[in-house]
Amino acid sequence: MGLIVNGQWVDQWYDTKGNNGEFVRQESRFRNQISNDANSKFTPEAGRYHLYVSLACPWAHRTLIFRKLKQLENIISVSTVDAEMLENGWEFGENVDPLYGFDYAYQLYLKAASDYQGRVTVPILWDKKTQTIVNNESIDIIRIFNTAFNDLTNNHDDYYPEQLRCDIEEVNERIYPTINNGVYRAGFATSQEAYNQAYQELFDSLDWLEEKLSKQRYLVGETVTEADWRLFTTLIRFDAVYHGHFKCNRNKLSEFHHISNYLRDLYQTPGVAETVDLQYSKIHYYASHSSINPTRIVPLGPEQDFNQTHDRTRQYTNEAA
């Protein structure tokens, strides 16, 4: 896992010395929108945009889910990097970059901005017309997918409805730092104090989530929203990766009755299972993070069946079930 410095790729792990051992995620640089506004550089067009993802990355996984739910497969093409991320960062390897034949994702960043410095992350939403990165922030990309192409697909399903946005943001504001990023804060911590804090905040939020989901089907009530899909991509990897590899091991997710049923409910949404590849995810995490797993041995377990029945269609009351 490296970064670009002065136009060159440098193989360097995260430096946590200045943060008391705490992992701090880099802010995304490319934050453009796609719209039909008169001054928009990027307009919705079929075949114009390309999505680069890793099947292991929960941030990239969100965009794949929205691409599926919003029926954008024939509108936005997609490429997948290799599972392992080694000294050259995200590599295309046998997957082959279909646009430029690049070997590494960092080459896309330098093509988009020769002065770019910092980490090279996925997802990457690329514009074939202007040959640059439109956006590399997953939150922005799923909201672009949610509405920007509705007139092309005639799919007007809305996962960020205006009347629920305050509730969605309130939930997101707790879940992102303590669960989505919380597992990384625990796994990438280099001090006991930083790990302890991330671990405690993570399980405090999982306990809060278990209670919340005992009373309602989804995070903001009876309607599935962006908040659910943002959480889903972390939960689906929890027992297979984060529980062991990132030392998030107070409980397995399968030991939370309501969360595990909620996870199966989301997984069984038509099309979503096609976006999940946990073997690829395990290979990525266990074989790429040599500072955490020096042997790079990938575990065979756990065995999980997300197609088992769930109880999420029941009637909810204000009392926990």
C-alpha positions as CSV (number, residue, x, y, z in Angstrom):
1,M,0.0,0.0,0.0
2,G,1.8,3.1,-1.2
3,L,1.2,6.6,-2.5
4,I,2.3,9.1,-5.1
5,V,5.0,11.6,-4.1
6,N,6.3,14.1,-6.6
7,G,4.9,12.2,-9.5
8,Q,6.4,8.9,-8.5
9,W,4.9,5.9,-6.8
10,V,6.4,5.1,-3.4
11,D,5.8,1.9,-1.6
12,Q,5.0,3.1,1.9
13,W,2.5,2.0,4.6
14,Y,0.4,4.5,6.6
15,D,2.5,6.6,9.0
16,T,0.6,6.7,12.3
17,K,3.5,8.1,14.4
18,G,2.1,11.6,14.5
19,N,-1.4,10.4,15.5
20,N,-0.5,8.3,18.6
21,G,-0.8,5.1,16.6
22,E,-4.2,6.0,15.1
23,F,-5.1,5.4,11.5
24,V,-6.3,8.5,9.7
25,R,-8.0,8.2,6.3
26,Q,-7.0,10.6,3.5
27,E,-9.7,12.9,2.1
28,S,-10.7,12.3,-1.5
29,R,-9.5,14.9,-4.0
30,F,-11.8,14.3,-7.0
31,R,-15.3,15.4,-6.1
32,N,-17.0,16.4,-9.4
33,Q,-20.7,15.7,-10.1
34,I,-22.6,14.4,-13.1
35,S,-25.6,16.4,-14.0
36,N,-27.6,18.2,-16.8
37,D,-26.9,21.6,-15.3
38,A,-25.9,24.2,-17.9
39,N,-22.4,24.6,-16.4
40,S,-21.8,20.9,-15.8
41,K,-18.6,19.6,-17.3
42,F,-19.9,16.0,-16.8
43,T,-23.3,15.2,-18.2
44,P,-25.2,11.9,-18.0
45,E,-24.5,9.9,-21.1
46,A,-24.7,6.1,-21.8
47,G,-21.2,4.6,-22.3
48,R,-19.3,7.7,-21.3
49,Y,-18.2,6.7,-17.8
50,H,-16.2,3.8,-16.5
51,L,-16.0,2.5,-12.9
52,Y,-12.8,1.0,-11.5
53,V,-13.3,-1.1,-8.3
54,S,-11.9,-3.7,-6.0
55,L,-14.3,-6.5,-5.0
56,A,-12.6,-6.4,-1.5
57,C,-13.1,-2.7,-0.8
58,P,-16.3,-1.9,1.0
59,W,-16.3,1.7,-0.4
60,A,-16.0,0.4,-4.0
61,H,-18.6,-2.3,-3.2
62,R,-21.2,0.4,-2.4
63,T,-20.9,1.7,-6.0
64,L,-21.3,-1.8,-7.5
65,I,-24.5,-2.2,-5.5
66,F,-25.9,1.1,-6.7
67,R,-24.8,0.3,-10.3
68,K,-26.9,-2.9,-9.9
69,L,-29.9,-1.5,-8.1
70,K,-30.2,1.5,-10.4
71,Q,-29.9,-0.7,-13.6
72,L,-26.7,1.0,-14.8
73,E,-24.9,-2.0,-16.1
74,N,-25.4,-1.0,-19.7
75,I,-24.8,2.7,-18.9
76,I,-21.5,2.5,-17.0
77,S,-18.8,-0.1,-17.7
78,V,-16.7,-1.5,-14.9
79,S,-13.2,-2.9,-14.3
80,T,-11.8,-4.9,-11.4
81,V,-8.3,-4.7,-10.0
82,D,-6.5,-7.8,-8.7
83,A,-7.3,-9.1,-5.2
84,E,-3.8,-8.6,-3.8
85,M,-2.5,-5.1,-3.3
86,L,1.3,-5.3,-2.9
87,E,4.2,-2.9,-3.6
88,N,2.6,-1.3,-6.5
89,G,-0.8,-0.7,-4.9
90,W,-3.9,-1.7,-6.8
91,E,-2.8,-3.7,-9.9
92,F,-4.8,-4.8,-13.0
93,G,-2.8,-7.9,-13.7
94,E,-4.8,-10.5,-15.6
95,N,-7.9,-8.2,-15.4
96,V,-6.3,-5.7,-17.9
97,D,-7.2,-2.1,-18.0
98,P,-9.6,-1.8,-21.0
99,L,-9.1,1.9,-21.6
100,Y,-5.3,2.4,-21.6
101,G,-3.7,-0.9,-20.9
102,F,-2.3,0.4,-17.6
103,D,-0.7,-2.0,-15.1
104,Y,-1.5,0.0,-12.0
105,A,-4.3,2.2,-10.7
106,Y,-1.9,4.9,-9.8
107,Q,-1.3,5.5,-13.5
108,L,-4.9,6.6,-13.8
109,Y,-4.4,9.2,-11.1
110,L,-1.3,10.6,-12.8
111,K,-3.1,10.7,-16.1
112,A,-6.0,12.6,-14.5
113,A,-3.7,15.0,-12.6
114,S,0.1,14.9,-13.1
115,D,0.5,16.9,-9.8
116,Y,-1.5,14.5,-7.8
117,Q,0.0,13.5,-4.4
118,G,-1.3,11.0,-1.9
119,R,-3.0,7.6,-1.7
120,V,-4.5,5.9,-4.7
121,T,-7.9,4.5,-3.7
122,V,-10.9,2.9,-5.3
123,P,-13.6,3.4,-6.5
124,I,-12.6,5.6,-9.4
125,L,-15.3,7.0,-11.6
126,W,-13.6,7.8,-14.9
127,D,-14.8,10.0,-17.8
128,K,-13.8,8.5,-21.2
129,K,-14.5,11.7,-23.0
130,T,-12.3,14.1,-21.1
131,Q,-10.0,11.3,-19.9
132,T,-10.0,12.2,-16.3
133,I,-11.3,11.1,-12.9
134,V,-14.8,12.5,-12.2
135,N,-14.9,11.3,-8.6
136,N,-13.1,9.0,-6.2
137,E,-15.4,9.5,-3.2
138,S,-17.8,6.6,-2.8
139,I,-20.5,8.7,-1.1
140,D,-20.6,11.1,-4.0
141,I,-20.6,8.2,-6.5
142,I,-23.5,6.4,-5.0
143,R,-25.5,9.6,-4.9
144,I,-24.6,10.3,-8.6
145,F,-25.8,6.8,-9.5
146,N,-28.9,7.3,-7.4
147,T,-30.3,10.1,-9.5
148,A,-28.1,11.3,-12.4
149,F,-29.0,8.6,-14.9
150,N,-32.7,8.2,-14.1
151,D,-33.8,9.6,-17.4
152,L,-31.7,7.1,-19.3
153,T,-32.7,4.1,-17.3
154,N,-36.2,5.1,-16.3
155,N,-35.3,3.8,-12.8
156,H,-36.5,6.4,-10.3
157,D,-35.9,4.3,-7.1
158,D,-34.6,6.8,-4.6
159,Y,-32.2,5.7,-1.8
160,Y,-31.7,9.2,-0.6
161,P,-35.2,10.7,-0.5
162,E,-35.4,14.3,0.6
163,Q,-37.9,13.7,3.4
164,L,-35.5,11.2,5.0
165,R,-32.2,12.9,4.5
166,C,-31.8,14.3,8.0
167,D,-32.5,10.9,9.5
168,I,-30.1,9.2,7.0
169,E,-27.3,11.7,7.8
170,E,-27.8,11.3,11.5
171,V,-27.3,7.5,11.2
172,N,-24.4,7.9,8.8
173,E,-22.6,10.3,11.2
174,R,-22.5,7.6,13.8
175,I,-21.9,4.5,11.6
176,Y,-19.1,5.9,9.5
177,P,-16.5,6.7,12.1
178,T,-17.3,3.9,14.5
179,I,-18.2,1.0,12.2
180,N,-17.4,1.6,8.5
181,N,-14.0,3.3,9.4
182,G,-14.0,1.9,12.9
183,V,-12.9,-1.6,11.8
184,Y,-9.9,0.0,9.9
185,R,-9.1,2.2,12.9
186,A,-8.9,-1.0,15.0
187,G,-7.1,-3.0,12.4
188,F,-4.5,-0.4,11.3
189,A,-3.9,1.0,14.8
190,T,-0.2,0.8,15.9
191,S,-0.7,1.6,19.6
192,Q,-2.8,-0.2,22.2
193,E,-4.5,3.0,23.2
194,A,-5.7,3.7,19.6
195,Y,-6.8,0.1,19.1
196,N,-8.7,0.1,22.4
197,Q,-10.6,3.2,21.6
198,A,-11.6,2.1,18.1
199,Y,-12.6,-1.4,19.4
200,Q,-14.8,0.1,22.1
201,E,-16.5,2.6,19.8
202,L,-17.1,-0.2,17.3
203,F,-18.8,-2.5,19.7
204,D,-20.7,0.3,21.4
205,S,-22.2,1.1,18.0
206,L,-22.9,-2.5,17.1
207,D,-24.8,-2.8,20.4
208,W,-26.7,0.4,19.6
209,L,-27.4,-1.0,16.1
210,E,-28.6,-4.4,17.5
211,E,-31.1,-2.5,19.7
212,K,-32.2,-0.2,16.9
213,L,-32.8,-3.1,14.5
214,S,-34.9,-4.9,17.1
215,K,-37.5,-2.2,16.6
216,Q,-37.4,-1.4,12.9
217,R,-36.6,-3.2,9.7
218,Y,-34.0,-0.7,8.3
219,L,-31.8,2.0,9.7
220,V,-34.4,4.8,9.2
221,G,-37.6,2.8,9.5
222,E,-39.3,0.6,7.0
223,T,-37.6,2.0,3.9
224,V,-34.2,0.8,2.7
225,T,-32.0,3.7,2.0
226,E,-28.4,4.7,1.2
227,A,-27.6,4.3,4.9
228,D,-28.3,0.6,4.8
229,W,-26.2,0.0,1.8
230,R,-23.3,2.0,3.2
231,L,-23.4,-0.2,6.3
232,F,-24.0,-3.5,4.5
233,T,-20.6,-3.5,2.7
234,T,-18.9,-3.4,6.1
235,L,-21.2,-6.0,7.8
236,I,-20.9,-8.5,5.0
237,R,-17.1,-8.7,5.5
238,F,-17.1,-8.7,9.3
239,D,-16.9,-12.3,10.3
240,A,-14.8,-13.3,7.3
241,V,-12.2,-10.5,7.7
242,Y,-12.6,-7.9,10.4
243,H,-13.3,-10.2,13.3
244,G,-10.0,-12.0,13.0
245,H,-7.7,-10.0,10.7
246,F,-8.5,-6.6,12.3
247,K,-8.9,-8.0,15.9
248,C,-12.6,-6.9,16.1
249,N,-13.3,-10.0,18.1
250,R,-15.6,-9.3,21.0
251,N,-18.4,-10.9,19.1
252,K,-18.9,-12.3,15.6
253,L,-21.6,-10.6,13.7
254,S,-23.5,-13.9,13.5
255,E,-23.9,-13.7,17.3
256,F,-26.1,-10.5,17.0
257,H,-29.6,-11.8,16.3
258,H,-31.1,-8.7,14.7
259,I,-28.0,-7.5,12.9
260,S,-27.3,-10.9,11.3
261,N,-31.0,-11.2,10.2
262,Y,-30.8,-7.7,8.8
263,L,-27.6,-8.6,6.9
264,R,-29.3,-11.6,5.3
265,D,-32.3,-9.5,4.4
266,L,-30.1,-7.0,2.5
267,Y,-28.0,-9.7,0.9
268,Q,-31.1,-11.4,-0.5
269,T,-32.2,-8.2,-2.3
270,P,-32.3,-9.2,-6.0
271,G,-28.9,-8.6,-7.6
272,V,-27.0,-7.8,-4.5
273,A,-25.5,-11.3,-4.0
274,E,-23.9,-10.9,-7.4
275,T,-21.8,-8.1,-6.1
276,V,-20.3,-10.1,-3.2
277,D,-17.1,-12.1,-3.4
278,L,-15.8,-12.9,0.1
279,Q,-13.1,-15.2,-1.1
280,Y,-11.6,-12.4,-3.1
281,S,-12.0,-10.1,0.0
282,K,-10.2,-12.6,2.2
283,I,-7.3,-12.9,-0.3
284,H,-7.0,-9.2,-0.4
285,Y,-6.9,-8.5,3.3
286,Y,-4.9,-11.4,4.5
287,A,-2.4,-11.5,1.6
288,S,-1.9,-7.8,1.2
289,H,-1.4,-6.5,4.8
290,S,2.0,-8.0,5.6
291,S,2.4,-5.7,8.6
292,I,-0.7,-7.4,10.1
293,N,-0.4,-10.9,8.7
294,P,3.3,-11.5,7.9
295,T,2.7,-15.1,6.7
296,R,0.0,-13.9,4.2
297,I,-1.8,-17.2,4.9
298,V,-5.5,-16.8,3.9
299,P,-7.9,-18.6,6.3
300,L,-10.3,-21.2,4.9
301,G,-13.2,-20.2,7.1
302,P,-15.7,-19.2,8.3
303,E,-18.5,-21.0,6.5
304,Q,-21.4,-18.6,6.0
305,D,-24.8,-18.9,4.3
306,F,-26.5,-15.5,3.8
307,N,-29.3,-17.2,2.0
308,Q,-30.7,-18.6,5.2
309,T,-34.2,-17.3,6.1
310,H,-34.5,-14.1,8.1
311,D,-37.2,-12.5,10.3
312,R,-37.1,-9.0,8.9
313,T,-40.6,-9.0,7.4
314,R,-42.3,-9.3,10.8
315,Q,-44.3,-6.5,12.4
316,Y,-42.3,-4.1,14.6
317,T,-43.3,-2.3,17.8
318,N,-41.5,0.0,20.1
319,E,-40.6,-2.9,22.3
320,A,-37.5,-5.0,21.5
321,A,-38.4,-8.4,20.1
